[in-house]
Amino acid sequence: MYGWKLHLIGSGAAVWTPPAAYLTPASVADNDERVIPALLHNLPPEVRFILGYIHYNAPNVHQACEEADRILVTPQYGPYPHADDGNEVRRIFHKLRSMIIGNFNEHFKGIFDGHGQVPTKGLINTQRFVLETVFVCKLAPLYRFENGLGLRVGLKAFLKAA
């Protein structure tokens, strides 16, 4: 959302809602010292791998993940193709991460006009608004699935009517 950045941990498992989310002003870096601990704090212990964009490939993020007993997987800096032992694993995880977060991100922005201004002012009110929209954006497909309705066809109209 314009002026804000949503830091989100999505799930590639049978979890229908993102396990962690944190909203900051857009000027806060992805690897900011406040962001990663806030995201990792309430994750269930079953979450072992954290798949992040290259911006999360920073010493403080690696340290926070190690302290939380998680394994951070991010793209590596430097020219491609990488030839190290972890390259193929990172490639598979990158594809998985792109499907989970990339699809959700654009779907979310399309439904809630995420390329524009939020209708709130201030950090707390905007955090509430954005985190509630994330919840609704994940709850609606679950409702539609459980009721035998199409998951994508008519979803935007369904949410706007609610």
N, C-alpha and C positions, 0 to 999 in steps of 0.2 A: 504494500500500500504506500502511496506517495508519502515520503517523509519517515517511513517506518520500515523496519526489517523484522520479518518473522523467522526465528530460528526454530526449526522443527525437526523432531526425530520421528520418522515414519516407521512403519513395521512391514516386513516382508512375510509375516506369519499371519495366523488367524486372529489377529487383533484388529478390530474395526476402527478404533480411535487411536490417533497418534499418542504414543506413550509419554511424550514430553514436548512442550512448546514454550517459547520465551520470546517476548516482543521487546524490541529496543528501538531507539531512534536510529534512523538509517545510517548515521555517522559512526555507529558502534561497529567495530570490526568483527568479522565472523569468529576470529580466534581471540576475542577479548577475554580477559581473565575472569570476568563475571558470567559470561555466557555458558561456557562448557560445564562448569560445576552446577549451574542451575539446571541444565538439561540432564545431566547424569544423575543428579541427586535422587530422583524418585523412580528410576528405571527398575523394573523387576530383575532379579538376579539371573534369570534365564537369558537376558540380552547379553550376548558375549561379544558381538562384533558391532562396531560403530563405523558406518560407511560414510565418509565425508568428502566434500569437494576439496580441491587442492588448497583452498584458503585455510582449511583446518589442519593442514600438514605443518604444524608449528610445534616447537618444543613444549610449550605450556599445555597444549592440547594432548600431546602424547603423554605427558606426565599425569594430567588429570584422568585420562583413560586408564593408565596403569594403576593409579591409586584406587580407581573404582573397579579394578579387576576386569577391564574391558580391553578388547584389541581394536585399535584404530586402523582402518584401512582407507588410505587416500591415494589419489594419483601422486606420482613422484615428480619432483622438479627435474629439469634437464631435458635434453633433446630426445625425441622418440626415434626409433623404438627402444624401450628399455630392455636390457638383456639379463636382469638379475632374476634370482629364483622366484621372487614373489610376483613377477610381471603377469603371469597367466591368472593367478588368483585375483589380483587387483582388477584385471580386465573383466572377469566374470562379476565381481562385486560392483564395479562401476556400472555395468549394464543393469544389474539388479537395482542399484540405487537410483539410476536414471528413470527406470520404470516406476519405482515407488514414489519418489519425491517429484520428479519432473512432471509426470502426469497429474498428480494431485495439485501441484502448484498452479499449472495452467487452468485446470478444471476449477479450482478455487477462485482464481482471479477472474475467470469468465463469469462465474455465477454471481460473485459479490463485487464486481467492478473493481477488482484489486489493482488496476492500473491507474485508478483515480484517487481522490481524497477520501479519507474516512469521515463519517458524519459525527465524529466526537472530537473533543479537545482534551489535552492533557494525557500524560502517560498512563495513569491508572484506568481512566475511562476507555482509552484506546486499547489497552491490553484486554480489558473485559470484552469489548466489542469484537476484536479480532479473534480472541480465543473462543468466544461463543460461536462465531461464524465457522471456525474450524470444526468445532464439535457438531454443529448442525450439518455442515457439509459432509461429515462422516456418518452421522446418524440417519440422514435421509436415505442414502442407498441401502443401509441395513434394513430400515423399515420397508422399503420397496422390495428388497430381496425376500424378506419374510412374508410379504403379501403377494408374491408372484408377479410383481410389476417390473417393467423394464428398468434397468439400472441407470441408463443414460438418457433414453428417449423421454423427453418431457420433464427431466429433473429440474432444470432451471425454473420452469413455470410452476412446478410442484413446490419448490422452495419459496418462490416469490408469493405464492398463494398462502403459504403458511404464515 
